């Protein structure tokens, strides 16, 4: 690159770092899906999005605690025996979910 700048340098106005910090602040610890392609609790937004994007009538929400995510699913009649927790953030990985009741 010209002038010795790297492609990944932060702009002088600092927006890149503020945007990244804001994004991390808005990220939730758990994403519960009660209506989607795959029901359960996801640890990564990428997996949650894969379940709900383009799914008509989807129902999902992000939470700070696992207990709140479980309560959200219970409202739709999903019991702890039916809940799986998906921990992999790699959408291509076939990591099996962890049953919540295990």
Secondary structure, DSSP 8 states (H G I E B T S, - for coil): -GGG--TT---TT-HHHHHHHHHHHH--SEEEEEESSS-EEESSHHHHHHHHTT-TT-EEEEESSHHHHHHHHHHTT--GGG-EEE----TT-----EETT-
